[in-house]
């Protein structure tokens, strides 16, 4: 009797069924595999849009930005670009956004720029030359209008006048357009000098228990010294004087004089 050894070949139908199952399993595994998230869109172009005059060029705006053509769009970098544009001092408002373009995006930089100072005028200055005051303030020609800088300049002019004994001086400023299409402006400081005067001495009356010297040490208001232009003594600041009166009152109360009164200030 003859014997045969080896593997038996499966029927063709079984091979077909096994192949079909393997193919279905591969498709199912691919469908269940996590899909990679699409990356950020690529910047294909950039444009600068102005609201009002273009007092700063497109090239200078784009030069301040890290966002560039060919790079992936990034909200984080856009926020840094906005900060950099404000830091130039020429931008009043800015908005950066993306629009679909082809297989990427187009970046729009929408800006509103500040006016440029072409003229500086100081009116009402009689005892001090306007030219000298212009040298003391930080406002310069061909700079962008900065309201905080103008306010600092206004305070500086007041400080200069008070140092010369004009304690009642007042200063205002305004911005006048020269050419609205070009975005140029004139800054005008208007000075009202008031009456010249200075505090020569601070004296107290009715102070039986504390000396003049002790009480004067509680105050910031001082009589004018020989170096008043350095230590800024002799200036009458009504707000500071009210605070000094409160200090005197607190000083007496701290030493047990609860009912103390500072009745009036004579000038």
C-alpha positions in Angstrom: 0.0 0.0 0.0 1.5 3.3 -1.1 1.5 6.4 1.3 1.9 10.1 0.2 3.4 12.7 2.4 3.3 16.6 2.2 0.7 19.5 2.3 -2.6 19.2 0.7 -3.4 22.1 -1.7 -6.6 24.0 -0.6 -9.3 24.3 -3.1 -9.4 27.6 -5.3 -12.5 28.8 -3.6 -10.9 28.8 -0.2 -7.9 30.8 -1.5 -10.3 33.4 -3.0 -12.1 33.8 0.3 -8.9 34.2 2.3 -7.6 36.9 -0.1 -10.8 38.8 0.1 -10.7 38.8 4.0 -7.1 40.0 4.0 -8.0 42.8 1.6 -11.0 43.8 3.7 -8.9 43.8 6.9 -6.2 46.0 5.3 -8.9 48.6 4.2 -10.5 48.5 7.6 -7.2 49.0 9.4 -6.4 52.0 7.2 -9.8 53.5 7.8 -9.4 53.2 11.6 -5.8 54.6 11.6 -5.7 58.3 12.9 -5.4 60.8 10.1 -2.7 63.5 10.4 -4.1 67.0 11.0 -3.5 69.4 8.0 -0.7 71.9 8.6 -1.2 75.7 8.6 -1.8 77.3 5.1 1.2 78.8 3.3 1.3 82.5 2.7 1.1 83.2 -1.1 1.0 87.0 -1.0 0.7 90.0 1.3 -1.0 93.4 0.9 -1.1 96.6 2.9 -4.4 98.5 3.0 -4.6 102.1 4.4 -7.4 103.9 6.1 -6.6 107.6 5.6 -3.2 108.9 4.5 -0.2 106.6 4.0 2.3 108.3 6.2 4.5 105.2 6.4 5.4 103.2 3.3 4.3 99.7 2.5 7.9 98.5 2.4 8.6 99.9 5.9 5.5 98.2 7.3 6.4 94.8 5.9 10.0 95.3 7.0 8.8 95.3 10.7 7.0 92.0 10.3 8.2 88.4 10.7 5.2 87.2 8.6 6.5 86.7 5.1 5.5 85.1 1.8 6.3 81.4 1.6 6.0 80.8 5.3 3.1 79.0 7.1 0.6 81.4 8.5 0.9 81.7 12.3 -1.4 83.6 14.7 1.4 83.8 17.3 3.7 85.5 14.8 0.9 87.9 13.7 0.4 89.0 17.3 4.1 89.8 17.5 3.9 91.7 14.2 1.1 93.8 15.6 3.2 94.8 18.6 6.2 95.6 16.4 4.1 97.9 14.2 2.6 99.8 17.2 6.1 100.2 18.6 7.2 102.2 15.5 5.0 105.1 16.7 3.5 105.7 13.3 0.6 103.3 13.6 -2.7 104.4 15.3 -4.6 101.2 14.5 -3.7 97.9 12.8 -5.4 94.6 12.0 -3.8 91.6 10.3 -5.9 88.8 8.8 -5.7 86.1 6.1 -7.9 85.3 3.1 -7.9 82.1 0.9 -5.8 82.4 -2.2 -5.2 79.4 -4.4 -3.7 76.6 -2.3 -2.7 79.0 0.5 -3.7 82.4 1.9 -3.2 86.1 1.2 -2.3 88.2 4.3 -3.9 91.6 4.6 -2.4 94.3 6.8 -5.0 97.0 7.4 -3.5 100.1 9.0 -4.5 103.6 10.1 -1.4 105.8 10.4 -0.7 108.9 12.5 -0.2 112.3 11.1 3.3 113.7 10.7 4.3 116.9 12.5 5.5 119.5 10.0 5.2 122.6 12.2 5.5 123.5 15.9 4.1 126.8 17.2 4.2 128.2 20.7 2.0 131.2 21.2 1.5 133.5 24.3 5.1 133.1 25.5 6.3 136.7 26.3 8.8 136.3 29.1 10.4 133.2 27.7 11.4 132.8 24.1 9.4 130.3 22.1 12.7 129.0 20.5 14.1 128.2 23.9 10.9 126.3 24.9 11.0 124.3 21.7 14.5 123.1 22.6 13.4 122.0 26.0 10.5 119.8 24.8 11.0 116.4 23.1 8.5 117.1 20.3 10.4 117.2 17.0 9.5 117.9 13.3 8.8 115.0 11.0 7.8 112.7 13.8 4.4 111.0 14.1 1.9 112.8 16.3 2.0 111.2 19.8 -0.6 112.6 22.2 1.2 111.3 25.3 4.4 113.0 24.1 2.5 116.2 23.5 1.1 116.0 27.1 4.6 115.5 28.4 5.8 118.6 26.5 2.9 120.6 27.9 3.9 119.7 31.4 7.5 120.5 30.7 6.6 124.0 29.6 4.6 124.5 32.8 7.6 123.3 34.8 9.9 125.7 33.1 7.6 128.7 33.8 7.0 127.7 37.4 10.8 127.5 37.8 10.9 131.2 36.8 8.2 132.1 39.3 5.1 131.9 37.0 3.0 129.8 39.4 -0.3 130.6 37.7 0.9 129.5 34.2 -1.4 127.3 32.1 -0.6 125.6 28.8 -2.8 123.9 26.3 -2.0 122.2 23.0 -4.0 121.4 19.8 -3.3 119.6 16.6 -4.2 121.4 13.4 -4.2 119.5 10.0 -2.0 121.1 7.3 -2.7 118.7 4.4 -5.2 115.9 5.3 -4.5 114.0 2.1 -0.8 113.8 2.9 -1.4 113.4 6.7 0.7 116.4 7.8 -0.2 118.5 10.9 0.8 121.5 13.0 1.1 121.3 16.8 0.2 124.6 18.6 1.0 125.2 22.3 -0.9 128.1 23.8 0.7 129.6 26.9 -1.1 131.8 29.5 1.7 133.0 31.6 -0.4 134.4 34.5 1.2 136.6 37.2 4.8 136.1 38.1 5.4 135.3 41.8 7.2 132.9 44.1 7.0 131.6 47.6 9.6 133.4 49.6 8.9 131.9 53.0 6.5 129.5 54.8 5.5 130.6 58.3 3.1 129.2 60.9 0.9 131.0 63.5 -0.5 129.5 66.7 2.0 126.7 66.8 2.8 126.8 70.6 4.0 123.3 71.0 6.0 122.7 67.8 8.6 125.0 66.2 8.4 126.4 62.7 11.3 124.2 61.6 9.6 121.0 62.8 6.4 121.8 61.0 8.1 122.9 57.8 9.8 119.4 57.7 6.3 117.9 57.3 5.7 119.8 54.1 6.9 119.6 50.5 6.0 123.2 49.8 9.1 125.3 50.4 10.2 128.9 50.3 12.4 129.8 47.4 16.1 128.9 47.9 19.2 130.3 46.2 19.3 127.2 44.0 15.6 127.2 43.1 16.3 126.4 39.5 17.8 123.1 40.7 15.7 122.1 43.8 12.5 123.6 42.3 11.6 125.4 45.6 9.4 128.4 45.7 6.7 127.0 43.4 3.1 127.3 44.5 1.2 124.1 43.7 -2.3 124.3 45.1 -2.8 120.6 45.2 0.5 120.0 47.0 -0.4 122.8 49.4 -3.7 121.0 50.3 -1.7 117.8 50.9 0.8 119.6 53.1 -2.1 121.0 55.2 -3.3 117.4 55.7 0.2 116.4 56.7 0.4 119.1 59.4 -3.0 118.0 60.7 -2.0 114.4 60.8 1.3 115.3 62.5 -0.6 117.1 65.4 -3.1 114.2 65.7 -0.3 111.7 65.9 1.0 113.6 68.9 -2.3 113.6 70.7 -3.9 116.9 69.5 -7.0 115.3 68.1 -9.0 118.5 67.7 -6.3 120.5 65.9 -7.5 122.8 63.1 -5.5 124.3 60.3 -7.9 127.2 59.6 -6.6 129.1 56.6 -3.6 129.8 54.4 -2.7 133.4 53.7 -0.6 134.3 50.7 
